[in-house]
Amino acid sequence: MQAAIARHNSQFVRGKHRNRIQIISELLEVARGGVIKTHLMYSANLSFKMLSQYLDFMLRAGLLKEVKNPETGTKIYKTTSKGTKYLELYRKVQEISGVEE
């Protein structure tokens, strides 16, 4: 899981302004295999307050789901099938528009 986060972080271009759609796609990508809130916060370079707002929206929209790790009881965030569809469409739009992350 750590390797996936590190690999994903290296894809971000620091110092560039990201829009809401880009941030959501970054969070969904990191959460594909399941991740704790802290890892999401660091991987997307968001404050705790901003991450909480995004998580609230994404959970209500059905893009993410919250599950408990049966071993530790820790909350894990995972991308749903709807979230995966969002990522697919996001990539298609980038491809069509010629925009690369």
N, C-alpha and C positions, 0 to 999 in steps of 0.2 A: 504494500500500500504506500509506504514511504517513497519507494522508487517512482511510482506513478505520479505522486504529488510533485516530486522533484523534477521529473521529466516534463510535467505540465507547466510548472513554474518557469522553466527555461523557455517556454514558448511565448510567455507574456512579454510585451514590450513595455518596460517600465518608463514612466515619464510621459506616456501618451494618455490622453483622456479617453476613457472608455464610456460607451453609452450603456444604458440599462440592458439592452439586448445582449451585448457582448459579455457583461458581467454575469448575467443569468446563464449564458452558454458555458462560461468558464466554471461556474459552480456546478452545473449539471455534469460537465465532463469529469470533474474531480470526484463527484459523488457516485459515479457509475458503479464502483465496486463496494460502496459503503464507506463512510468516513465520519469522524466525529466533528463536532462544531468547530473546535479549535483549528483543526487541519483545514477546514473550509475557509476560515477567516484568514489564515496565513497564506494559503494557496492563491486566494483571490486578492490578497493585499487590501482587505477591508477592515474597518474598525468593528468592534463588537456590536455597536449600535446599528451600523449600516448592514452588517451581516444579518442581524436579527430581523430587520425590516425585509430584506430579500427572502430570508427563510420563511417568514410569515406569509409573504405573497406567494412564494413557490409551493408551499404546503397547501394553501387554500386553492391554488390553481391546479393542483394535482400533478405538478411537475416533479416533486420530491415526495418521499414518504419517510416517516420517522419510525424506526423500529428499535427495539431494545436488544442489545447483545445478550444472548441467553447466559453467557458465562460471567459477564461482569455487570450486567444491568445498565451499561452505558448507552445513551441515546446515539444511534447511528442514523445518518441521513443517506438515503439511496435514491438514485434517479429512477423514476417510474417509466413505464412504457410510453406514457404521454410525454415525459421529459426527453426520452430517447427520440421520439418523433420530432420534438422541438429542435434537437441538435441536428437531425438529418435535414430538416428544412432550413435551418440556419446556415449549414454548410452549402446547401444548394444555392441559396441567395448570394452567399459570398462568391461562389463559383461563377454564377451568372453575372454578378456585378464586377468581377475581376478583383475583388478585395481579398487580400491574404492577411491572416493574423500574424 
